[in-house]
Amino acid sequence: MLTVDDQLALAVSTLAALVLLVSAAWRIRHPALRSASLATAAGVAFGVASVFTKTVAAD
């Protein structure tokens, strides 16, 4: 179970990772690499969303 501080740290680090991946995707010219960067960002967002959902459901 995540504490409030853990949830905040996870949210901030996830947001930073998503901003990094999406901004990198904007700069990448090759379509396959851009797609891979955006797919990774989507996967990270999905994974973190499931962690938050599990934490809320456990309460």
Order of alpha helices (4+ residues) and beta strands (2+ residues): alpha-alpha
